[in-house]
């Protein structure tokens, strides 16, 4: 059976897991829930957030489950260069999808808030929504952002 496992810090990845679950009629579980609900024979769509170009908990999931594809959720706008960097930094050799999440400052501790604001200040070529996100937070989660992964799953696996 195919199942979705996710790791979420501020809720954007959870939102994507719920939407994907509804569209593909697949169950979804947090990493903690998966321990009791997912077995080694299940095939996995793994969704997780990005910190410092690393997909959180990817290595742990790779050791335990049969991953069909990855969805990495981050705040930055999509670019081919960023996608390539993520693939290299995370040693990804399976289908990979970037999902723009956003920032929720209310769920970050003070040091992380400061760090994220500094990153926003140093970023070049920010569009207006990215500028707004770094100032006060923003949620980019949408069904539209999941179109590629939905298409991949419908064609290849469901």
C-alpha positions in Angstrom: 0.0 0.0 0.0 1.1 3.6 -0.6 1.2 6.0 2.3 2.3 9.5 3.0 4.7 10.3 5.8 5.5 13.8 6.7 7.6 15.9 9.1 6.4 19.4 9.8 7.9 22.2 11.9 5.4 25.1 11.4 2.5 23.4 9.7 3.1 23.9 6.0 4.2 20.4 5.3 1.2 19.0 7.3 -1.1 21.1 5.1 0.5 19.6 2.0 0.1 16.1 3.4 -3.6 16.7 4.1 -4.2 18.1 0.6 -2.2 15.3 -1.1 -4.0 12.7 1.0 -7.4 14.0 -0.1 -6.5 14.2 -3.8 -4.9 10.8 -4.0 -7.1 9.0 -1.4 -4.0 7.9 0.6 -3.5 7.9 4.3 -1.0 10.3 5.8 1.0 10.0 9.0 3.5 12.1 10.9 6.9 10.3 11.4 5.9 9.5 15.0 2.5 8.1 13.9 4.2 6.1 11.1 6.0 3.9 13.6 2.7 2.1 14.3 0.9 2.6 11.0 3.4 2.0 8.3 5.4 -1.1 7.6 8.5 -1.8 5.7 6.5 -3.2 2.7 4.5 0.0 2.2 5.6 2.5 -0.4 6.1 6.0 0.8 5.6 9.5 -0.4 7.8 11.5 2.0 7.1 15.2 2.6 9.4 17.2 4.9 10.7 20.7 5.5 14.0 22.2 4.6 16.6 23.7 6.9 20.0 24.9 5.7 19.4 23.0 2.4 18.8 19.7 4.3 15.5 17.8 4.2 14.6 17.0 7.8 14.5 13.3 8.7 15.2 12.1 5.1 18.0 9.8 6.2 15.9 8.2 8.9 13.1 7.6 6.4 15.4 6.2 3.7 16.8 3.6 6.2 13.3 2.4 7.2 10.9 2.7 4.2 10.6 2.2 0.5 10.4 5.8 -0.7 8.7 6.4 -4.1 9.3 10.2 -4.1 10.2 13.2 -2.0 8.4 16.5 -1.5 10.6 19.2 0.1 8.8 22.2 1.6 10.7 25.4 1.8 10.2 29.2 2.0 12.3 30.1 -1.0 10.8 30.6 -4.5 11.3 27.7 -6.9 14.4 27.8 -9.1 16.2 25.0 -11.1 19.4 26.0 -9.4 17.9 25.6 -5.9 16.3 22.3 -6.9 19.7 21.0 -8.1 21.4 22.1 -4.9 18.7 20.3 -2.8 19.1 17.1 -4.8 22.9 17.2 -4.3 22.9 18.1 -0.6 20.3 15.4 0.2 21.7 12.7 -2.2 18.3 12.3 -3.9 18.1 9.6 -6.6 14.3 9.3 -6.8 11.6 11.7 -8.1 11.8 14.9 -6.2 9.4 17.8 -5.9 9.8 21.3 -4.4 6.8 22.7 -2.6 6.8 26.3 -1.5 5.6 26.5 2.1 6.2 29.8 3.8 7.0 31.3 7.2 5.0 31.3 10.3 6.9 33.5 12.8 4.5 32.6 15.6 5.8 29.0 15.6 9.5 30.0 15.7 11.6 30.7 18.8 13.4 34.0 19.1 16.8 32.9 17.8 15.2 31.3 14.7 13.0 34.4 14.1 16.2 36.6 14.2 18.1 34.2 11.9 15.2 34.0 9.4 14.8 37.8 9.3 18.6 38.1 8.7 18.4 35.6 5.8 15.5 37.7 4.3 17.6 40.8 4.5 20.5 39.2 2.7 18.4 37.7 -0.1 18.7 39.4 -3.5 16.1 39.6 -6.2 13.1 39.1 -3.9 9.6 39.3 -5.4 6.9 41.2 -3.5 5.4 38.1 -1.9 8.9 36.9 -0.7 9.6 40.4 0.8 6.2 40.2 2.6 7.0 36.7 3.8 10.3 37.7 5.4 8.7 40.8 7.0 5.6 39.2 8.6 5.2 35.7 7.4 3.3 34.2 4.6 1.6 30.9 3.6 2.2 29.7 0.0 0.6 26.3 0.4 -1.8 25.5 -2.4 -3.2 22.6 -4.4 -1.6 24.1 -7.5 1.9 23.6 -6.0 1.1 19.9 -5.7 0.1 19.4 -9.4 3.4 17.8 -10.4 3.6 15.3 -7.6 -0.1 14.4 -8.1 0.4 13.8 -11.8 3.5 11.7 -11.0 1.6 9.6 -8.5 -1.5 9.1 -10.8 0.6 8.1 -13.8 3.2 5.9 -12.0 1.6 4.5 -8.9 -2.1 4.9 -8.4 
